[in-house]
Amino acid sequence: MKENRANVVIVGASHGGGEMASRLRQGGFTGSVALIGSEPYLPYHRPPLSKAFLAGETTTEQLLIRAPSVYADSKIDFHASTTVEAIDRKKHGLRLGSGETFGYDKLVLATGGRPRRLTIPGSELDGLHYMRSIADVNAMREVFVPGARLVIVGGGYIGLEVAAVAVKHGLIVEVVEFAPRVLARVAGPELSAFYETVHSKAGVRLRLSTGVEGFEPSSTNPAHVGAVRCSDGTRVAADFVLVAVGLVPNIELAAQAGLEIGNGVEVDEFCQTSDPDIFAIGDCTEFPLPYLGRRWRLESVPNAMEQARVAASVINGKPSAYAAIPWFWSDQYNLKLQAVGLSQHCDEVVIRPPRSPEGFVVFYLKESRMIAADCVNSILEFNAAKRLIADKLVLDPAALADPAVNLKSLLPAT
Ligand SMILES: Cc1cc2nc3c(=O)[nH]c(=O)nc-3n(C[C@H](O)[C@H](O)[C@H](O)COP(=O)(O)OP(=O)(O)OC[C@H]3O[C@@H](n4cnc5c(N)ncnc54)[C@H](O)[C@@H]3O)c2cc1C
């Protein structure tokens, strides 16, 4: 059996894994680096999958985060379409799907997550789609045509982004959401109401407080979905369905190797797992978020990049702990949402009148300090909010709500 080996082996070749390899080299790492990914592509931008790529405005090549030559030039040994099946911690080795082994000195798990699958009656029917990869979007292309009836299960960011692209493309779109408002898991009620209005005006039908009980076959093709059966007894006709009900972190490799697992692979502020030679980064990790003062698991590109920076700094001998305040963006129609911080623990909400009619700004405070902000088409407010949160200043809500007050004037002079 062939034995491969590298000083650092990274499992998962996406936002976290690709950034990790790059950061190692930028930090002066001269040892061998292998990047192993189960997808057939070099690391690519995942956010456009539900936006420009689905809309057909971006090609697969344009999705690549770095040009292929960058990996060769930086001596990053890339293994596409290769799945790691097991970790042997005692031997410092991996078992690949091909049966080959791969030795490491340091291992970085950047395995991300996969869409949560539904297991209700009819889930096995054809025509049910999920969205995490280029392959998932390509599988939907043929049916993503004007006039097709699309039912989206789940009114989170991915569901709503797909709804926006689909309705613009001439599909008939219905979103079925179990919670009483869209974005219930990630945003405050004010932002949910804003997006509900936007989508309704665009022609998306929203069914809130409605569960999905099962999928029914089409009358012309019993192997294919034809309708979605809802908890209120209604049946929504569908030519195809997108299930967008969240993510399951890929923790199995780590769990099987006996690493500590919480709501993800458990790591410390240096992205170190319970094994000193194994790091974990990105969507698959649960980690201490200093700004919140508690452990958390985040699904966002900026977080995967920050954790890659941290893990690389440790391997390069210049440890620098996780320090970022989480942020995220979402594009729907001509609206760019930029959200910073986590609003769940706020005790006061301040709405600031936006500068443009299509804008929206909401600040979340706790004990008079800003902990989060959701800014739609409001980059100046977003940039100011990032600093106001980081500086932990005591703020006057009336000043925040007053469009005549320049937010910069609330910041300490630099
Ligand atoms: C449709 C969509 C839209 C999004 N939009 C946004 C957005 O607007 N803004 C934002 O900040 N974030 C967005 N996200 C989330 C963002 O893409 C993720 O946070 C980010 O991709 C996390 O990167 P990661 O490297 O941790 O994991 P992933 O991107 O999930 O990558 C993990 C990789 O590891 C591979 N892998 C897993 N197990 C193995 C194994 N055993 N062996 C080999 N390879 C393995 C997987 O195949 C995958 O390629 C979006 C995600 C999706 C799906």
PDBQT file of the ligand as one rigid body, heavy atoms in Angstrom, charges set to zero:
ROOT
HETATM    1  C1  LIG A 501     -25.578  28.244  -0.288  1.00  0.00    +0.000 C 
HETATM    2  C2  LIG A 501     -24.717  28.837   0.796  1.00  0.00    +0.000 A 
HETATM    3  C3  LIG A 501     -24.644  30.212   0.947  1.00  0.00    +0.000 A 
HETATM    4  C4  LIG A 501     -23.863  30.770   1.947  1.00  0.00    +0.000 A 
HETATM    5  N1  LIG A 501     -23.779  32.128   2.063  1.00  0.00    +0.000 NA
HETATM    6  C5  LIG A 501     -22.959  32.679   2.973  1.00  0.00    +0.000 A 
HETATM    7  C6  LIG A 501     -22.790  34.091   3.057  1.00  0.00    +0.000 A 
HETATM    8  O1  LIG A 501     -23.433  34.849   2.330  1.00  0.00    +0.000 OA
HETATM    9  N2  LIG A 501     -21.906  34.588   3.956  1.00  0.00    +0.000 N 
HETATM   10  C7  LIG A 501     -21.173  33.767   4.786  1.00  0.00    +0.000 A 
HETATM   11  O2  LIG A 501     -20.369  34.266   5.590  1.00  0.00    +0.000 OA
HETATM   12  N3  LIG A 501     -21.318  32.422   4.739  1.00  0.00    +0.000 NA
HETATM   13  C8  LIG A 501     -22.185  31.864   3.858  1.00  0.00    +0.000 A 
HETATM   14  N4  LIG A 501     -22.325  30.505   3.805  1.00  0.00    +0.000 N 
HETATM   15  C9  LIG A 501     -21.617  29.674   4.790  1.00  0.00    +0.000 C 
HETATM   16  C10 LIG A 501     -20.181  29.434   4.361  1.00  0.00    +0.000 C 
HETATM   17  O3  LIG A 501     -20.141  28.940   3.062  1.00  0.00    +0.000 OA
HETATM   18  C11 LIG A 501     -19.516  28.482   5.348  1.00  0.00    +0.000 C 
HETATM   19  O4  LIG A 501     -19.490  29.113   6.607  1.00  0.00    +0.000 OA
HETATM   20  C12 LIG A 501     -18.105  28.133   4.904  1.00  0.00    +0.000 C 
HETATM   21  O5  LIG A 501     -18.118  27.456   3.690  1.00  0.00    +0.000 OA
HETATM   22  C13 LIG A 501     -17.415  27.281   5.969  1.00  0.00    +0.000 C 
HETATM   23  O6  LIG A 501     -16.184  26.857   5.494  1.00  0.00    +0.000 OA
HETATM   24  P1  LIG A 501     -15.497  25.520   6.038  1.00  0.00    +0.000 P 
HETATM   25  O7  LIG A 501     -14.191  25.445   5.353  1.00  0.00    +0.000 OA
HETATM   26  O8  LIG A 501     -15.550  25.491   7.504  1.00  0.00    +0.000 OA
HETATM   27  O9  LIG A 501     -16.462  24.325   5.598  1.00  0.00    +0.000 OA
HETATM   28  P2  LIG A 501     -17.090  23.879   4.205  1.00  0.00    +0.000 P 
HETATM   29  O10 LIG A 501     -17.196  25.042   3.278  1.00  0.00    +0.000 OA
HETATM   30  O11 LIG A 501     -18.325  23.121   4.533  1.00  0.00    +0.000 OA
HETATM   31  O12 LIG A 501     -16.034  22.882   3.609  1.00  0.00    +0.000 OA
HETATM   32  C14 LIG A 501     -15.729  21.640   4.148  1.00  0.00    +0.000 C 
HETATM   33  C15 LIG A 501     -15.117  20.796   3.067  1.00  0.00    +0.000 C 
HETATM   34  O13 LIG A 501     -14.600  19.614   3.667  1.00  0.00    +0.000 OA
HETATM   35  C16 LIG A 501     -14.897  18.509   2.832  1.00  0.00    +0.000 C 
HETATM   36  N5  LIG A 501     -14.876  17.317   3.677  1.00  0.00    +0.000 N 
HETATM   37  C17 LIG A 501     -15.708  17.004   4.695  1.00  0.00    +0.000 A 
HETATM   38  N6  LIG A 501     -15.371  15.830   5.249  1.00  0.00    +0.000 NA
HETATM   39  C18 LIG A 501     -14.283  15.377   4.560  1.00  0.00    +0.000 A 
HETATM   40  C19 LIG A 501     -13.481  14.211   4.657  1.00  0.00    +0.000 A 
HETATM   41  N7  LIG A 501     -13.708  13.275   5.580  1.00  0.00    +0.000 N 
HETATM   42  N8  LIG A 501     -12.452  14.062   3.774  1.00  0.00    +0.000 NA
HETATM   43  C20 LIG A 501     -12.202  15.030   2.851  1.00  0.00    +0.000 A 
HETATM   44  N9  LIG A 501     -12.936  16.149   2.717  1.00  0.00    +0.000 NA
HETATM   45  C21 LIG A 501     -13.954  16.322   3.555  1.00  0.00    +0.000 A 
HETATM   46  C22 LIG A 501     -16.274  18.857   2.288  1.00  0.00    +0.000 C 
HETATM   47  O14 LIG A 501     -16.565  18.128   1.117  1.00  0.00    +0.000 OA
HETATM   48  C23 LIG A 501     -16.110  20.342   2.005  1.00  0.00    +0.000 C 
HETATM   49  O15 LIG A 501     -15.600  20.572   0.725  1.00  0.00    +0.000 OA
HETATM   50  C24 LIG A 501     -23.115  29.913   2.814  1.00  0.00    +0.000 A 
HETATM   51  C25 LIG A 501     -23.190  28.516   2.662  1.00  0.00    +0.000 A 
HETATM   52  C26 LIG A 501     -23.981  27.982   1.667  1.00  0.00    +0.000 A 
HETATM   53  C27 LIG A 501     -24.049  26.493   1.502  1.00  0.00    +0.000 C 
ENDROOT
TORSDOF 0
